[in-house]
Amino acid sequence: MQQLLNGIFIGSIYALFAIGFTLVFGILDRLNLAHPAVFAASAFVGIELVERGGLSLWAALPLVFVVGAVLGLLIERLAFRPLKGRADAHFAGLISSIALAGMLIALLQWRYGPDTRRFPPGSFPDTRFEVFGAQVTLVQVVILAVSLALMVALTYMVTRTRLGRGMRAVAENPTAARVLGVNVDRVTAVTFAISSSLGAVAGVLFAINVNTAQLGMGAAIELKGLAVIIVGGMGSLPGALIGGLLLGLAEVFAVQYIGSSWIDVIAFGLLFVILLLRPQGLLGARKVREV
């Protein structure tokens, strides 16, 4: 039971990160590889707000959400919008997002140096609960609650609001959406802002969970995020949630029963097995090629 709960907690962070990834890909058909840099930068910003700003984690989280949204707008404006008219806009945007990520990480290194940073002692109460014989910390409960709340809010927004209808229209056919009066540029910018804000919160939650923030933490989770959206189905928000939880569970049980050196073998082995059995992912739709 202890490992099951641990897998759910870490899987919820993976899911939150991957949902931000798949939101841009599913709606705009763009792969934003600056997303991991936002993940790392936001962890450093969260520590800065708590350590130097004197804020509690409760007050820092909404501010980190806003910082992530601003970074998302900058990524869309600098790395993707100038290239949207090009024939190779998909590939060019991918490369420019990698370049922007490198610049962001370089700025972090200039500001904070290469050393690992941690939250100040006592930033979060070390309260523990017993659930079915397993020990659960208050940090883990908050991580799960925040992740689920953001996922539910995002699902409601996409399915029930005017903005969500605009996003789905753009995902279906941007040209037709523009003809019908949808402001495609605005929907694109908001999509990037929401995606990066989710990645930002995931970065802070991950740093809280391990009490560590490093420059390379985004790169470490990038491949796992891509694996999650492939396992769940490209562009599927519920699929990203399920994929994140499956990856988290696979990792903790691999550590428990095989060894920590096998963690990536098991995690990405799961990816290959699912793709062999269901190439479109767990909740992905099989596309029909028109000729």
BAFI-3210 file (N, C-alpha, C; in Angstrom, 3 decimals, decimal comma, padded with zeros to 6 digits):
// residues 291
n [1|2|3|4|5|6|7|8|9|10|11|12|13|14|15|16|17|18|19|20|21|22|23|24|25|26|27|28|29|30|31|32|33|34|35|36|37|38|39|40|41|42|43|44|45|46|47|48|49|50|51|52|53|54|55|56|57|58|59|60|61|62|63|64|65|66|67|68|69|70|71|72|73|74|75|76|77|78|79|80|81|82|83|84|85|86|87|88|89|90|91|92|93|94|95|96|97|98|99|100|101|102|103|104|105|106|107|108|109|110|111|112|113|114|115|116|117|118|119|120|121|122|123|124|125|126|127|128|129|130|131|132|133|134|135|136|137|138|139|140|141|142|143|144|145|146|147|148|149|150|151|152|153|154|155|156|157|158|159|160|161|162|163|164|165|166|167|168|169|170|171|172|173|174|175|176|177|178|179|180|181|182|183|184|185|186|187|188|189|190|191|192|193|194|195|196|197|198|199|200|201|202|203|204|205|206|207|208|209|210|211|212|213|214|215|216|217|218|219|220|221|222|223|224|225|226|227|228|229|230|231|232|233|234|235|236|237|238|239|240|241|242|243|244|245|246|247|248|249|250|251|252|253|254|255|256|257|258|259|260|261|262|263|264|265|266|267|268|269|270|271|272|273|274|275|276|277|278|279|280|281|282|283|284|285|286|287|288|289|290|291]
n.u [000,827|001,976|003,839|002,077|000,633|002,770|003,458|001,164|001,277|003,720|003,148|001,027|002,299|003,867|001,732|000,535|002,574|002,758|000,210|000,288|002,177|000,809|-001,398|-000,700|000,234|-001,991|-003,954|-002,750|-001,024|001,712|004,965|006,226|009,268|010,410|009,088|010,108|012,124|010,661|009,489|011,762|012,675|010,564|010,590|012,901|012,076|009,947|011,305|012,824|010,821|009,861|012,170|013,562|011,521|009,897|007,440|004,757|004,408|001,842|001,114|003,054|002,590|000,297|001,533|003,666|002,226|001,276|003,738|004,560|002,564|003,193|005,729|004,939|003,491|005,589|007,146|005,426|005,198|007,863|009,102|007,328|005,181|006,424|007,107|004,905|003,912|005,540|006,418|007,610|006,798|006,198|008,533|010,438|009,474|009,809|012,624|013,275|012,082|013,670|016,036|015,232|014,712|017,308|018,429|016,932|017,675|020,372|020,182|019,136|021,323|023,178|021,956|021,550|023,619|025,388|024,682|022,735|019,513|017,397|014,280|013,793|014,416|011,609|009,698|007,483|005,073|005,925|003,900|002,282|000,207|-001,707|-002,708|-004,546|-002,557|-000,276|002,212|001,589|002,534|001,828|002,725|002,614|-000,140|-001,023|000,263|-001,064|-003,708|-003,561|-002,701|-004,843|-006,944|-006,198|-006,204|-008,923|-010,088|-008,969|-010,053|-012,772|-012,711|-011,918|-014,007|-016,414|-016,463|-016,474|-013,951|-012,777|-014,322|-013,450|-010,771|-011,088|-012,201|-010,102|-008,272|-009,519|-009,817|-008,008|-008,269|-011,007|-012,032|-011,133|-012,594|-015,128|-015,067|-013,428|-010,788|-007,878|-005,164|-005,314|-006,392|-004,311|-002,202|-003,273|-003,480|-000,773|-000,046|-001,595|-000,676|002,080|001,804|000,739|002,909|004,709|003,644|003,804|006,580|007,264|005,864|007,196|009,760|009,146|008,431|010,821|012,485|014,459|016,011|017,257|019,293|019,112|016,746|014,440|015,139|015,483|012,916|011,692|011,752|010,208|007,788|007,154|006,943|004,696|002,603|002,570|001,962|-000,575|-001,945|-001,606|-002,358|-004,522|-006,101|-007,253|-005,872|-003,219|-003,302|-003,845|-001,621|000,471|000,011|000,329|003,031|004,256|003,539|004,777|007,457|007,897|007,313|009,197|011,561|011,081|010,912|012,816|015,059|016,742|018,310|016,998|014,896|014,341|014,403|012,182|010,132|010,230|010,110|007,495|006,281|006,970|005,648|002,924|002,653|003,094|000,858|-001,244|-000,986|-001,851|-001,941|-003,345|-005,818|-005,912|-007,043|-007,368|-006,033|-007,387|-006,123|-006,503|-006,979]
n.v [-001,208|001,226|001,724|001,869|004,218|006,053|005,858|006,923|009,558|010,610|010,065|011,786|014,236|013,812|013,517|016,063|017,642|016,421|016,898|019,634|019,571|018,050|019,605|021,810|020,370|018,810|020,718|022,698|021,331|021,451|020,878|021,778|022,240|023,836|023,562|021,852|023,539|025,631|024,221|023,695|026,338|027,458|026,056|027,093|029,748|029,472|028,652|030,943|032,854|031,919|031,828|034,340|036,181|035,748|034,496|032,172|028,713|028,367|030,911|031,311|029,464|030,323|032,605|031,476|030,083|032,236|033,282|031,140|031,265|033,725|033,118|031,196|032,771|034,330|032,353|031,504|033,885|034,474|032,105|030,653|032,122|033,936|032,121|030,948|031,190|029,751|026,985|024,864|025,083|023,485|021,929|023,985|025,518|023,691|023,499|026,186|026,424|024,733|026,195|028,490|027,359|026,620|029,158|030,086|028,309|028,989|031,599|031,035|029,697|031,764|033,442|031,871|030,077|026,881|025,235|023,002|023,838|024,347|024,307|026,491|025,269|024,047|025,117|023,748|022,023|019,061|017,015|013,912|011,239|008,244|005,920|003,235|001,676|002,725|005,314|008,694|011,866|015,335|016,980|015,279|014,868|017,461|017,847|015,916|016,875|019,490|018,887|017,292|019,136|021,149|019,645|018,904|021,458|022,296|020,417|021,043|023,643|023,228|021,693|022,977|025,762|028,949|029,661|027,132|025,875|027,372|026,541|023,830|024,116|025,318|023,241|021,362|022,570|025,152|027,139|027,100|027,747|030,370|031,614|031,374|033,230|032,891|033,977|033,103|033,597|034,599|032,396|030,608|031,887|031,888|029,151|028,354|029,812|028,617|025,987|026,282|027,330|025,158|023,397|024,890|024,861|022,115|021,850|023,193|021,600|019,186|019,913|020,471|017,918|016,404|018,131|019,551|021,488|021,631|022,633|020,848|019,483|019,687|018,580|015,978|015,103|015,460|013,437|011,552|012,876|013,023|010,297|009,733|011,151|009,801|007,182|007,628|008,622|010,687|014,050|013,600|014,574|013,172|010,802|011,556|011,926|009,293|007,986|009,281|008,465|005,687|005,554|006,609|004,647|002,405|003,104|003,271|000,668|-000,717|000,142|-000,901|-003,740|-004,585|-002,860|000,312|000,938|-000,103|001,481|003,223|001,400|-000,241|001,686|002,800|000,458|-000,272|001,642|000,730|-001,750|-001,026|000,472|-001,499|-003,103|-001,294|000,978|003,666|004,633|004,607|006,066|007,305|008,261|006,364|007,485|008,190|007,948|010,185|010,001]
n.w [000,000|000,746|-001,349|-003,469|-002,908|-002,959|-005,661|-006,858|-005,973|-007,071|-009,694|-010,178|-010,406|-012,703|-014,468|-014,405|-015,488|-018,019|-019,053|-019,514|-021,571|-023,556|-024,029|-025,663|-027,870|-028,606|-029,261|-030,864|-032,436|-032,088|-030,780|-027,839|-026,779|-024,916|-022,633|-020,495|-019,507|-018,403|-016,343|-014,708|-014,207|-012,787|-010,408|-009,203|-009,003|-007,215|-004,867|-004,478|-003,928|-001,505|000,092|-000,110|-000,492|001,650|001,629|002,210|001,170|000,247|-000,606|-002,516|-004,586|-006,275|-007,388|-008,766|-010,657|-012,173|-013,076|-014,675|-016,652|-017,854|-018,885|-020,723|-022,549|-023,535|-024,756|-026,799|-028,246|-029,000|-029,940|-031,536|-032,847|-034,768|-036,726|-037,855|-040,445|-042,095|-044,236|-042,979|-040,327|-038,087|-037,534|-037,406|-035,261|-033,195|-033,065|-032,476|-029,989|-028,475|-028,540|-027,150|-024,678|-023,936|-023,611|-021,439|-019,388|-019,268|-018,288|-015,772|-014,658|-014,638|-012,782|-010,451|-010,276|-010,535|-008,450|-006,370|-005,157|-002,297|-000,478|002,322|005,681|007,469|005,825|005,099|006,999|008,783|008,821|009,339|008,179|008,715|006,414|005,685|006,866|005,725|005,550|005,033|003,972|004,707|002,686|000,427|000,253|-000,335|-002,796|-004,394|-004,159|-005,267|-007,871|-008,862|-008,623|-010,466|-012,820|-013,012|-013,201|-015,633|-017,400|-017,177|-018,202|-020,880|-021,888|-021,219|-021,377|-023,156|-024,102|-024,119|-026,100|-028,260|-028,297|-028,983|-031,485|-032,907|-032,717|-034,311|-036,908|-037,834|-039,838|-040,566|-038,068|-037,769|-039,807|-038,743|-036,762|-034,564|-032,579|-033,469|-032,909|-030,309|-028,930|-029,312|-027,882|-025,263|-024,841|-024,777|-022,483|-020,435|-020,606|-019,905|-017,340|-015,952|-016,175|-014,688|-012,059|-011,657|-011,590|-009,182|-007,332|-007,682|-006,810|-004,156|-003,318|-003,472|-002,275|-003,673|-006,168|-009,365|-012,182|-014,286|-013,905|-015,425|-017,896|-017,095|-016,610|-018,980|-021,055|-019,768|-019,623|-022,370|-022,865|-021,325|-022,648|-025,031|-024,276|-023,123|-025,303|-028,009|-027,601|-025,932|-023,043|-020,735|-021,212|-020,757|-018,012|-017,076|-018,158|-016,771|-014,114|-014,416|-015,139|-012,827|-010,931|-012,077|-011,792|-008,952|-008,111|-009,549|-008,307|-005,787|-006,103|-007,969|-008,336|-008,122|-010,326|-012,457|-013,056|-015,247|-017,306|-016,811|-016,868|-019,514|-020,889|-020,409|-022,000|-024,598|-024,650|-024,440|-026,799|-028,682|-028,314|-028,541|-030,743|-031,024|-028,463|-025,090|-024,850|-027,240|-030,531|-033,446|-036,408|-039,616|-042,799|-045,415|-048,905]
ca.u [000,000|002,866|004,366|000,954|000,380|003,918|003,342|000,083|001,726|004,698|002,461|000,194|003,201|004,134|000,518|000,356|003,580|002,430|-001,001|000,747|002,808|-000,147|-002,379|-000,215|000,312|-003,322|-004,753|-002,030|-000,173|003,083|005,664|006,952|010,363|010,821|008,269|010,936|012,845|009,684|009,396|012,918|012,728|009,516|011,036|013,819|011,284|009,209|012,238|013,178|009,696|009,766|013,403|013,870|010,289|009,239|006,079|004,495|004,217|000,475|001,100|003,994|002,060|-000,414|002,472|004,397|001,275|001,296|005,050|004,523|001,723|003,965|006,755|004,255|003,207|006,859|007,541|004,579|005,486|009,227|009,563|006,366|004,385|007,130|007,350|003,657|003,632|006,500|005,972|008,168|006,554|006,232|009,918|011,133|009,041|010,452|014,033|013,353|011,732|014,871|016,962|014,731|014,928|018,719|018,637|016,317|018,534|021,593|019,836|019,040|022,678|023,783|021,341|021,624|024,788|025,112|024,434|021,378|018,830|016,353|013,413|014,299|013,855|010,354|008,800|006,254|004,994|006,207|002,753|002,103|-001,046|-001,673|-003,806|-004,510|-001,274|000,835|002,494|001,387|002,877|000,965|003,249|002,074|-001,577|-001,170|000,663|-002,157|-004,889|-003,327|-002,656|-006,194|-007,768|-005,844|-006,666|-010,386|-010,375|-008,620|-011,051|-013,999|-012,511|-011,859|-015,264|-017,632|-016,386|-016,336|-012,548|-012,558|-014,907|-012,519|-009,607|-011,446|-012,394|-008,766|-007,677|-010,156|-009,481|-007,736|-008,782|-012,454|-012,288|-010,932|-013,732|-016,291|-014,921|-012,547|-009,499|-006,936|-003,939|-005,593|-006,520|-002,957|-001,451|-003,841|-003,117|000,616|000,002|-002,137|000,250|003,283|001,444|000,638|004,278|005,347|003,169|004,394|007,974|007,317|005,427|008,283|010,821|008,668|008,417|012,185|013,196|015,655|015,830|018,506|019,140|018,777|015,566|013,477|015,588|015,295|011,502|011,191|011,496|009,087|006,584|006,860|006,473|003,346|001,602|002,497|001,225|-001,974|-002,557|-001,200|-003,435|-005,609|-005,868|-007,421|-004,802|-002,013|-003,499|-003,678|-000,231|001,311|-000,166|000,945|004,486|004,627|003,402|005,808|008,749|008,052|007,335|010,494|012,531|010,778|011,063|013,927|016,217|016,639|019,008|016,091|013,705|014,057|014,149|010,794|009,234|010,164|009,650|006,035|005,928|007,047|004,605|001,636|002,649|002,944|-000,515|-002,171|-000,078|-002,356|-001,987|-004,498|-007,043|-005,746|-007,892|-006,639|-006,304|-007,607|-005,429|-007,339|-006,260]
ca.v [000,000|002,390|001,975|002,269|005,640|006,815|005,892|007,846|010,932|011,037|009,993|012,978|015,299|013,491|013,777|017,515|018,089|015,905|017,559|020,883|019,190|017,574|020,651|022,521|019,459|018,376|021,823|023,476|020,429|021,915|020,281|022,852|021,659|024,747|023,220|021,408|024,683|026,312|023,330|023,940|027,745|027,740|025,524|028,091|030,923|029,135|028,704|032,352|033,538|031,479|032,112|035,769|036,966|035,515|034,005|030,762|027,959|028,597|032,177|031,237|028,652|031,128|033,478|030,631|029,838|033,442|033,326|030,146|031,783|034,770|032,421|030,580|033,822|034,691|031,248|031,561|035,100|034,502|030,869|030,013|033,014|034,442|031,063|030,255|031,225|028,948|025,639|023,929|025,726|022,496|021,610|025,216|025,864|022,747|023,896|027,480|026,229|024,179|027,314|029,347|026,617|026,762|030,516|030,191|027,582|029,791|032,705|030,473|029,432|033,068|034,017|031,035|029,220|025,473|024,460|022,572|024,710|023,683|025,172|026,683|024,335|024,475|025,748|022,964|021,208|017,634|016,283|012,599|010,533|006,812|005,548|001,794|001,155|003,389|006,672|009,722|013,183|016,436|017,424|014,405|015,141|018,741|017,613|015,225|017,744|020,577|018,300|016,900|020,345|021,793|018,789|019,032|022,806|022,338|019,627|021,839|024,779|022,777|021,090|023,690|027,223|029,508|029,520|025,720|025,603|027,948|025,658|022,626|024,514|025,498|021,913|020,659|023,211|026,564|028,026|027,187|028,459|031,797|032,057|031,422|034,326|032,566|034,665|031,984|034,047|034,695|031,024|030,043|032,480|031,404|027,730|028,312|030,331|027,598|024,856|026,588|027,500|023,806|022,909|025,637|024,313|020,779|022,013|023,519|020,423|018,210|020,404|020,275|016,488|015,919|019,244|019,807|022,116|021,619|023,160|019,770|018,718|019,669|017,609|014,642|014,717|015,703|012,170|010,893|013,563|012,573|008,911|009,753|011,560|008,752|006,074|008,000|008,979|012,048|015,032|013,222|015,025|012,042|009,841|012,035|011,637|007,854|007,659|009,761|007,586|004,389|005,709|006,744|003,335|001,516|003,479|002,922|-000,785|-001,165|000,384|-001,774|-005,178|-004,927|-002,033|001,657|001,015|-000,588|002,322|003,691|000,220|-000,643|002,763|002,903|-000,843|-000,165|002,418|-000,114|-002,781|-000,408|000,853|-002,719|-003,586|-000,236|001,998|005,035|004,975|004,069|006,788|008,001|007,820|005,943|008,424|007,629|008,724|010,490|010,047]
ca.w [000,000|000,786|-002,682|-004,317|-002,660|-003,470|-007,110|-007,215|-005,715|-008,084|-010,985|-010,366|-010,892|-014,099|-015,240|-014,520|-016,453|-019,346|-019,535|-020,106|-022,832|-024,556|-024,322|-026,847|-029,009|-029,014|-029,803|-031,871|-033,214|-031,919|-029,646|-027,173|-026,011|-023,851|-021,461|-019,362|-018,937|-017,542|-015,177|-013,846|-013,802|-011,801|-009,123|-008,647|-008,636|-005,996|-003,738|-004,297|-003,293|-000,111|000,814|-000,067|-000,414|002,923|001,428|002,472|-000,056|-000,211|-001,337|-003,644|-005,683|-007,281|-008,089|-009,704|-011,743|-013,015|-013,729|-015,743|-017,738|-018,548|-019,673|-021,855|-023,532|-024,166|-025,638|-027,996|-028,997|-029,517|-030,564|-032,428|-033,694|-035,954|-037,709|-038,183|-041,872|-042,834|-044,601|-041,986|-039,030|-037,017|-037,209|-037,030|-033,910|-032,270|-032,910|-031,792|-028,581|-027,848|-028,365|-026,077|-023,433|-023,593|-023,111|-020,111|-018,452|-019,108|-017,391|-014,424|-014,171|-014,349|-011,582|-009,251|-010,270|-010,838|-007,231|-006,030|-004,201|-001,528|000,300|003,693|006,675|008,080|004,850|005,062|008,220|008,592|009,379|008,715|008,431|008,424|005,528|005,436|007,311|005,031|006,003|004,013|004,503|004,283|001,395|-000,607|000,145|-001,034|-004,188|-005,071|-004,204|-006,236|-009,210|-009,269|-008,775|-011,729|-013,916|-013,101|-013,700|-017,051|-018,130|-017,225|-019,099|-022,270|-022,328|-020,846|-021,489|-024,512|-024,480|-024,439|-027,423|-029,228|-028,381|-029,729|-032,877|-033,479|-032,833|-035,431|-038,178|-037,536|-040,890|-040,405|-036,811|-038,031|-040,613|-037,857|-035,816|-033,444|-032,602|-033,386|-032,240|-028,875|-028,418|-029,300|-026,776|-023,999|-024,721|-024,309|-021,113|-019,531|-020,638|-019,129|-015,929|-015,390|-016,031|-013,603|-010,789|-011,544|-011,180|-007,749|-006,578|-007,740|-005,929|-002,780|-003,023|-003,265|-001,636|-004,478|-007,478|-010,133|-013,535|-015,218|-013,489|-016,520|-018,894|-016,545|-016,673|-020,346|-021,730|-019,101|-020,060|-023,728|-022,764|-020,775|-023,633|-026,048|-023,676|-022,955|-026,581|-028,344|-027,600|-025,029|-021,676|-019,804|-021,458|-020,071|-016,581|-016,857|-018,450|-015,675|-012,952|-014,734|-015,082|-011,423|-010,286|-012,618|-011,222|-007,526|-007,959|-010,070|-007,237|-004,659|-006,337|-008,858|-008,008|-008,688|-011,612|-013,495|-013,066|-016,602|-018,147|-016,598|-017,289|-020,966|-021,368|-020,395|-023,186|-025,793|-024,588|-024,761|-028,210|-029,477|-028,202|-028,966|-031,264|-030,856|-027,045|-024,364|-025,166|-028,509|-031,632|-034,644|-037,491|-040,944|-043,817|-046,561|-050,166]
c.u [000,868|003,391|003,269|000,658|001,528|003,857|002,268|000,540|002,707|004,069|001,585|001,037|003,537|002,925|000,310|001,335|003,185|001,174|-000,654|001,397|001,751|-001,209|-001,970|-000,208|-001,073|-004,128|-004,053|-001,135|001,275|003,680|006,567|008,041|011,017|010,048|009,109|011,721|011,932|009,511|010,525|012,932|011,731|009,860|011,983|013,069|010,508|010,091|012,619|012,067|009,580|010,973|013,654|012,626|009,537|007,818|005,961|004,335|002,825|000,386|001,994|003,406|001,260|000,512|003,295|003,505|001,278|002,620|005,099|003,703|002,469|005,053|006,137|003,934|004,482|007,322|006,728|004,946|006,855|009,599|008,609|005,642|005,153|007,286|006,066|003,349|004,550|005,945|006,454|007,956|006,631|007,664|010,676|010,752|009,671|011,895|014,137|012,980|012,900|015,876|016,527|014,897|016,381|019,041|018,098|017,169|019,832|021,344|019,711|020,428|023,404|023,248|021,622|022,879|024,400|024,680|022,961|020,774|017,698|015,477|013,987|013,677|012,585|009,387|007,460|006,210|005,183|005,119|002,570|000,763|-000,842|-002,914|-003,648|-003,141|-000,067|000,986|002,385|001,696|001,893|001,416|002,646|000,586|-001,808|-000,802|-000,478|-003,376|-004,735|-003,341|-004,058|-007,080|-007,476|-006,306|-008,175|-010,757|-010,074|-009,643|-012,365|-013,861|-012,564|-013,217|-016,485|-017,610|-016,247|-014,900|-012,243|-013,139|-014,020|-011,292|-009,920|-011,675|-011,049|-008,082|-008,237|-009,740|-009,258|-008,322|-010,283|-012,808|-012,135|-012,107|-014,978|-016,146|-014,063|-011,227|-008,401|-005,663|-004,147|-005,700|-005,149|-002,159|-001,955|-003,483|-001,685|000,711|-000,483|-001,198|001,462|002,971|001,278|002,027|005,013|004,939|003,737|005,848|008,113|006,916|006,503|009,415|010,425|008,790|009,811|013,053|014,517|015,243|017,184|018,241|018,686|017,514|014,509|013,835|015,360|013,858|010,934|010,837|010,333|007,764|006,178|006,343|005,033|002,323|001,502|001,706|-000,260|-002,690|-002,260|-002,409|-004,574|-005,287|-006,119|-006,328|-003,511|-002,111|-003,245|-002,228|000,714|001,226|000,479|002,466|004,969|004,582|004,489|007,162|008,902|008,074|008,626|011,575|012,343|011,191|012,256|015,188|016,139|017,323|018,111|014,901|013,341|013,770|012,687|009,843|009,097|009,855|008,132|005,551|005,921|005,946|003,256|001,568|002,538|001,501|-001,529|-001,353|-000,545|-002,392|-003,288|-005,807|-006,935|-006,657|-007,023|-007,025|-006,451|-006,940|-006,339|-006,480|-007,177]
c.v [001,268|002,734|002,390|003,756|006,504|006,946|006,858|009,288|011,410|011,005|011,198|014,160|015,065|013,837|015,269|018,092|017,668|016,547|018,915|020,645|018,914|018,602|021,408|021,606|019,092|019,468|022,492|022,622|020,917|021,225|021,339|022,261|022,661|024,454|022,724|022,547|025,500|025,531|023,621|025,371|028,041|027,170|026,508|029,343|030,668|029,197|030,149|033,105|033,173|031,954|033,613|036,642|036,790|035,010|032,553|030,042|028,170|029,882|032,119|030,486|029,465|032,055|032,692|030,303|031,013|033,550|032,336|030,617|032,839|034,129|031,755|031,581|034,242|033,611|031,287|032,742|035,039|033,275|030,308|030,987|033,543|033,408|030,454|030,251|030,360|027,565|024,604|024,456|024,736|022,232|022,851|025,651|024,969|023,168|025,213|027,356|025,608|025,297|028,217|028,674|026,734|028,135|030,674|029,487|028,350|030,976|032,221|030,219|030,734|033,636|033,192|030,176|027,770|024,647|024,095|023,518|023,940|024,722|025,329|025,671|024,907|025,145|025,032|022,081|019,727|016,792|014,981|011,994|009,050|006,448|004,075|001,210|001,790|004,810|007,656|011,069|014,226|016,987|016,593|014,646|016,434|018,583|016,962|016,125|018,852|020,030|017,958|018,121|021,036|020,968|018,907|020,397|022,905|021,574|020,389|022,984|024,345|022,309|021,974|025,195|027,652|029,391|028,083|025,342|026,184|027,082|024,413|022,930|024,687|024,147|021,159|021,244|024,707|027,519|028,204|027,948|029,959|032,367|032,231|032,464|034,036|033,307|033,620|032,388|034,123|033,304|030,378|030,568|031,961|029,940|027,579|028,779|029,273|026,402|025,109|026,797|026,146|023,204|023,595|025,087|022,909|020,857|022,306|022,310|019,350|018,619|020,254|018,806|015,958|016,939|019,536|020,479|022,183|022,130|022,079|019,011|018,660|018,652|016,190|014,169|014,854|014,394|011,429|011,549|013,144|011,134|008,862|010,116|010,542|007,564|006,409|008,260|010,434|012,975|014,724|013,660|013,911|010,994|010,245|011,773|010,166|007,450|008,093|008,869|006,227|004,470|005,829|005,418|002,379|001,821|003,016|001,413|-001,375|-000,993|-000,612|-003,220|-005,550|-004,155|-000,706|001,778|000,587|000,336|002,795|002,535|-000,195|000,408|002,820|001,560|-000,892|000,594|001,529|-001,174|-002,202|-000,034|-000,366|-003,207|-002,580|000,950|003,428|005,476|004,502|004,736|007,577|007,423|007,446|006,853|007,687|008,533|008,917|010,585|010,564]
c.w [000,000|-000,605|-003,662|-004,156|-003,182|-004,994|-007,587|-007,044|-006,788|-009,474|-011,246|-010,839|-012,353|-014,971|-015,448|-015,537|-017,865|-019,912|-020,142|-021,457|-023,907|-024,899|-025,585|-028,060|-029,522|-029,686|-030,978|-032,769|-033,221|-030,695|-029,039|-026,282|-025,068|-022,560|-020,279|-018,721|-018,029|-016,239|-014,192|-013,321|-012,693|-010,427|-008,434|-008,207|-007,351|-004,758|-003,430|-003,559|-001,821|000,694|000,971|000,074|000,887|002,799|001,867|001,137|-000,640|-001,028|-002,570|-004,834|-006,705|-008,063|-009,111|-010,908|-012,723|-013,771|-014,896|-016,931|-018,545|-019,414|-020,900|-022,944|-024,271|-025,142|-026,930|-028,879|-029,671|-030,349|-031,611|-033,363|-034,907|-037,065|-038,268|-039,675|-042,711|-043,141|-043,588|-040,570|-037,869|-036,567|-036,745|-035,617|-032,864|-032,000|-032,147|-030,322|-027,814|-027,570|-027,224|-024,725|-022,982|-023,041|-021,696|-019,054|-018,207|-018,182|-015,951|-013,845|-013,832|-013,028|-010,333|-009,178|-010,483|-009,629|-007,079|-004,997|-003,529|-000,828|001,707|004,651|007,299|007,124|004,785|006,299|007,930|009,265|008,617|009,120|008,138|007,631|005,171|005,770|006,654|005,542|004,825|004,646|003,991|002,933|000,261|-000,817|-000,646|-002,511|-004,967|-005,217|-005,241|-007,657|-009,702|-009,493|-010,102|-012,930|-014,115|-013,672|-015,193|-017,883|-018,259|-018,222|-020,564|-022,768|-022,127|-021,090|-022,940|-025,003|-024,876|-025,788|-028,526|-029,410|-029,210|-031,207|-033,580|-033,665|-034,035|-036,770|-037,939|-038,568|-040,759|-039,132|-037,012|-038,829|-039,744|-036,751|-034,609|-033,627|-032,376|-032,657|-030,729|-028,250|-028,318|-028,111|-025,430|-023,775|-024,219|-022,851|-020,119|-019,455|-019,754|-017,652|-015,241|-015,193|-014,896|-012,245|-010,579|-011,091|-009,703|-006,910|-006,562|-006,807|-004,462|-002,394|-002,711|-002,538|-002,350|-005,780|-008,164|-011,542|-014,515|-014,889|-014,593|-017,578|-018,407|-016,679|-018,077|-021,056|-021,088|-019,487|-021,462|-023,718|-022,274|-021,843|-024,768|-025,526|-023,567|-024,257|-026,890|-028,395|-026,660|-023,603|-020,657|-019,984|-020,782|-018,566|-016,293|-017,100|-017,348|-014,457|-013,198|-014,642|-013,645|-010,695|-010,772|-011,993|-009,777|-007,325|-008,534|-009,011|-006,106|-004,913|-007,222|-008,497|-008,731|-010,045|-012,777|-013,711|-014,475|-017,552|-018,032|-017,151|-018,804|-021,614|-021,406|-021,624|-024,424|-025,807|-024,992|-026,236|-029,124|-029,476|-028,733|-029,461|-031,062|-029,402|-026,413|-024,762|-026,467|-029,581|-032,824|-035,805|-038,822|-041,969|-045,019|-047,819|-051,259]
res [m|q|q|l|l|n|g|i|f|i|g|s|i|y|a|l|f|a|i|g|f|t|l|v|f|g|i|l|d|r|l|n|l|a|h|p|a|v|f|a|a|s|a|f|v|g|i|e|l|v|e|r|g|g|l|s|l|w|a|a|l|p|l|v|f|v|v|g|a|v|l|g|l|l|i|e|r|l|a|f|r|p|l|k|g|r|a|d|a|h|f|a|g|l|i|s|s|i|a|l|a|g|m|l|i|a|l|l|q|w|r|y|g|p|d|t|r|r|f|p|p|g|s|f|p|d|t|r|f|e|v|f|g|a|q|v|t|l|v|q|v|v|i|l|a|v|s|l|a|l|m|v|a|l|t|y|m|v|t|r|t|r|l|g|r|g|m|r|a|v|a|e|n|p|t|a|a|r|v|l|g|v|n|v|d|r|v|t|a|v|t|f|a|i|s|s|s|l|g|a|v|a|g|v|l|f|a|i|n|v|n|t|a|q|l|g|m|g|a|a|i|e|l|k|g|l|a|v|i|i|v|g|g|m|g|s|l|p|g|a|l|i|g|g|l|l|l|g|l|a|e|v|f|a|v|q|y|i|g|s|s|w|i|d|v|i|a|f|g|l|l|f|v|i|l|l|l|r|p|q|g|l|l|g|a|r|k|v|r|e|v]
***
